Amino acid sequence: MDNAQVLSHVLRLLDDVLSLNGRAQISFTRDTALLGALPELDSMAVVSLITAMEEQLGIAVDDDDIDGDTFATVGSLADFVAARLG
């Protein structure tokens, strides 16, 4: 999966898990802030998002792999996913 495909998949996951009704795919960019800027992304949503990434992308995410920087922006989340798929 190339970087554009990873980004597209992350945007779909954000839309689905956070119930954004397509908002992520329409208006989010790599620079869009997430954690602390997006009210829908609370601690429970982070857990749901990680679960969805593991199930849909077949990646394993350990607790030690996650910190606030991972969910800082759409781009940092996409980069995290790309590294796990690597």
Backbone bond lengths (Angstrom), bond angles and torsions (degrees), N, CA, C in turn:
res aa  C-N    CA-C-N  psi(-1)  N-CA   C-N-CA  omega(-1)  CA-C   N-CA-C  phi
1 M - - - 1.456 - - 1.534 107.54 -
2 D 1.325 117.34 125.88 1.468 119.36 179.36 1.531 110.62 -82.47
3 N 1.335 115.64 173.91 1.474 120.24 -174.76 1.521 113.20 -60.47
4 A 1.338 117.42 -37.73 1.467 120.70 179.53 1.530 110.49 -66.03
5 Q 1.324 116.76 -38.12 1.463 120.41 178.65 1.526 111.02 -69.19
6 V 1.326 116.09 -39.50 1.464 119.95 177.41 1.527 109.67 -61.77
7 L 1.330 116.83 -47.44 1.467 121.03 179.29 1.523 110.70 -58.83
8 S 1.312 116.82 -45.09 1.458 120.99 179.58 1.530 111.22 -60.94
9 H 1.324 116.41 -42.12 1.461 119.91 179.75 1.529 110.83 -67.03
10 V 1.320 117.27 -40.88 1.468 120.93 177.84 1.524 110.02 -61.40
11 L 1.306 117.62 -42.06 1.466 120.92 178.60 1.531 111.16 -62.85
12 R 1.333 116.65 -40.95 1.470 119.76 176.93 1.527 110.87 -64.06
13 L 1.333 116.32 -41.59 1.461 119.60 177.91 1.521 111.58 -61.80
14 L 1.322 116.29 -43.80 1.461 120.04 177.88 1.522 110.85 -59.60
15 D 1.333 116.15 -45.29 1.468 120.08 178.20 1.521 111.36 -59.52
16 D 1.333 116.04 -47.08 1.462 120.43 -175.75 1.523 112.13 -68.97
17 V 1.317 116.72 -52.48 1.463 121.25 -173.76 1.526 111.70 -68.40
18 L 1.333 116.58 -38.54 1.464 120.22 -176.78 1.522 113.34 -94.31
19 S 1.332 116.57 2.42 1.472 122.22 -179.56 1.530 111.48 53.14
20 L 1.327 115.77 52.26 1.465 121.12 -177.52 1.532 113.25 -89.58
21 N 1.313 117.11 0.29 1.465 122.15 176.09 1.525 113.26 54.15
22 G 1.316 116.69 42.40 1.459 121.13 177.06 1.514 115.28 87.47
23 R 1.313 117.49 -4.76 1.464 121.26 -176.92 1.523 112.35 -59.01
24 A 1.321 117.29 -39.30 1.467 120.26 -178.85 1.526 110.54 -64.66
25 Q 1.322 116.68 -46.79 1.459 120.19 -177.51 1.522 112.34 -68.73
26 I 1.308 117.06 -27.30 1.466 120.87 -177.63 1.527 111.87 -84.45
27 S 1.336 117.43 -44.11 1.464 117.75 -168.71 1.527 116.28 -122.57
28 F 1.334 118.82 -9.26 1.460 119.69 -178.54 1.528 111.05 -81.42
29 T 1.321 115.75 144.08 1.461 122.34 173.93 1.526 107.86 -122.25
30 R 1.313 117.39 178.68 1.470 121.18 177.61 1.526 110.91 -58.93
31 D 1.327 117.64 -28.30 1.456 121.93 -176.82 1.526 114.26 -87.81
32 T 1.324 117.52 -3.53 1.460 120.66 -179.25 1.529 110.00 -64.44
33 A 1.332 116.21 124.09 1.463 121.54 179.04 1.522 109.67 -71.66
34 L 1.321 115.61 142.76 1.464 120.84 -179.56 1.519 111.57 -114.27
35 L 1.316 116.89 -83.28 1.459 121.80 -174.54 1.525 110.77 -61.42
36 G 1.319 115.83 121.94 1.454 121.37 -178.35 1.514 113.61 91.06
37 A 1.324 117.14 -17.14 1.466 120.91 -179.31 1.526 112.06 -112.33
38 L 1.297 116.55 -21.71 1.462 121.77 -177.51 1.528 108.15 -111.78
39 P 1.341 117.80 107.15 1.462 120.31 -174.36 1.527 113.86 -57.53
40 E 1.324 116.57 -28.77 1.462 119.95 -178.48 1.534 112.18 -70.18
41 L 1.333 117.18 -20.05 1.464 120.96 -176.59 1.524 110.26 -93.63
42 D 1.331 115.03 78.53 1.469 120.36 175.37 1.529 108.59 -96.90
43 S 1.309 116.76 -175.48 1.472 120.39 -175.34 1.527 112.18 -61.49
44 M 1.320 117.86 -38.31 1.461 120.40 178.06 1.517 111.50 -67.84
45 A 1.318 116.66 -36.15 1.467 120.50 178.27 1.528 110.72 -67.99
46 V 1.326 117.16 -34.63 1.466 120.39 176.66 1.521 109.73 -61.13
47 V 1.326 116.56 -44.93 1.466 120.79 178.77 1.533 110.08 -62.32
48 S 1.309 117.41 -43.82 1.468 121.34 178.89 1.519 111.35 -63.47
49 L 1.316 116.29 -39.35 1.462 121.01 179.68 1.534 110.71 -66.20
50 I 1.314 116.70 -42.64 1.465 120.52 177.69 1.523 110.37 -62.45
51 T 1.325 116.78 -43.74 1.464 120.96 178.21 1.524 111.06 -60.44
52 A 1.328 116.50 -44.05 1.468 120.52 179.36 1.526 111.05 -63.88
53 M 1.326 117.68 -39.61 1.468 120.70 178.13 1.522 110.26 -63.19
54 E 1.323 116.19 -43.45 1.462 120.04 179.96 1.526 111.06 -63.24
55 E 1.320 116.85 -44.36 1.463 121.12 -177.40 1.524 112.44 -71.30
56 Q 1.315 117.61 -45.90 1.459 120.85 -173.42 1.524 113.78 -83.44
57 L 1.323 116.62 -28.35 1.461 119.63 -176.92 1.526 113.26 -107.68
58 G 1.331 116.02 -8.05 1.453 119.78 178.21 1.518 113.94 69.21
59 I 1.334 116.31 29.02 1.465 119.67 178.18 1.515 109.39 -102.51
60 A 1.318 115.68 157.14 1.464 121.24 175.69 1.519 108.12 -108.94
61 V 1.316 116.47 130.99 1.460 122.00 -179.63 1.525 108.62 -122.00
62 D 1.320 115.66 113.45 1.462 120.72 176.70 1.521 109.05 -85.69
63 D 1.323 116.32 153.92 1.462 121.12 178.52 1.530 111.37 -55.82
64 D 1.323 116.40 -36.73 1.468 120.70 -178.90 1.529 112.88 -68.82
65 D 1.346 116.63 -16.88 1.466 121.37 -178.79 1.521 112.79 -79.33
66 I 1.321 116.20 -16.93 1.464 121.44 -171.04 1.519 110.97 -103.64
67 D 1.335 114.94 132.84 1.463 120.70 168.62 1.523 107.61 -146.08
68 G 1.300 116.83 178.33 1.466 120.99 -177.37 1.514 113.40 -59.55
69 D 1.322 116.96 -31.64 1.466 120.29 -179.55 1.526 112.06 -64.85
70 T 1.318 117.12 -30.68 1.462 121.11 179.85 1.521 110.72 -59.66
71 F 1.328 116.23 -39.24 1.465 121.58 -176.73 1.528 112.59 -104.16
72 A 1.322 117.60 20.29 1.466 120.99 -178.82 1.521 111.66 -67.25
73 T 1.316 116.84 -46.38 1.464 121.69 -179.23 1.524 109.81 -138.83
74 V 1.310 115.94 168.30 1.462 120.93 174.67 1.529 108.97 -58.99
75 G 1.319 116.90 -41.93 1.461 121.06 -178.50 1.518 112.64 -64.53
76 S 1.323 117.70 -42.05 1.470 119.39 179.50 1.526 110.72 -65.95
77 L 1.318 117.65 -35.52 1.457 121.08 177.05 1.529 110.61 -68.93
78 A 1.323 116.89 -43.05 1.468 120.90 177.79 1.529 110.44 -62.82
79 D 1.324 117.38 -40.82 1.465 120.89 178.39 1.521 111.06 -64.02
80 F 1.325 117.03 -39.14 1.458 122.03 176.96 1.521 109.88 -60.43
81 V 1.325 116.29 -48.01 1.472 120.94 -179.68 1.528 110.14 -63.24
82 A 1.319 117.24 -44.93 1.464 121.09 -179.80 1.535 111.20 -59.69
83 A 1.318 116.69 -39.70 1.467 120.50 179.24 1.520 110.74 -65.52
84 R 1.332 117.49 -37.24 1.467 120.65 179.43 1.526 111.09 -71.86
85 L 1.321 116.74 -31.75 1.464 120.46 179.43 1.529 111.04 -77.14
86 G 1.372 114.81 -26.97 1.448 124.35 -175.02 1.483 114.77 -37.80
